[in-house]
Amino acid sequence: MGKRDDLIAQYAEDLRQKCGMEPDMDLLTKVTIGCGPAIYNADASTVAASQPEELETVKNNFLIKKLALDDGPALMEAINSVIETYGRSERNKYRAVVYYMLVKHFGKEAQYV
């Protein structure tokens, strides 16, 4: 297994253990690939949930640009809901896991066919 496969396995474990959901491994793999090289960078691979500008970046670059959602309060509500599910006190909130849960939340799996 390569480094990406190891990371995907780690993300799947986070979804099971910390978020209480069984991951769709095909979708998780596609979301992880969609994150690009950021998954290999210690800083970029996680979402700093306590920083409002980081949450704005997730909203603008992922939800609006990638998933083609319309801006509105529902986007930030969804981000906060995902962060709560992951656990606010959880130090490492992996970007791929957060994005995966947002894709599921908005039913945008078709973006990753």
C-alpha angles and dihedrals in degrees: 000000000000129000092266091053090051090051092048089052089050091049091049090052090051090052091051100040105031103026101034096230135118107234125231094233095202092054093042090053092050093047090049092050088048090059088064122194092343089088090067095052114086093217100038094044092068134057116233096218094183092061113082092202090057091053089049088053091052089049097047102036100036111023099035103030102031102030094032094228122160116251115253143119091284090071096059090041089056092048091051091047091053091047089051091050091050090047124258090229092053104111099206112048102177114223093223091054093048091047091047091053091047091051089051092044093055095037091238097141089124088071087071102049 
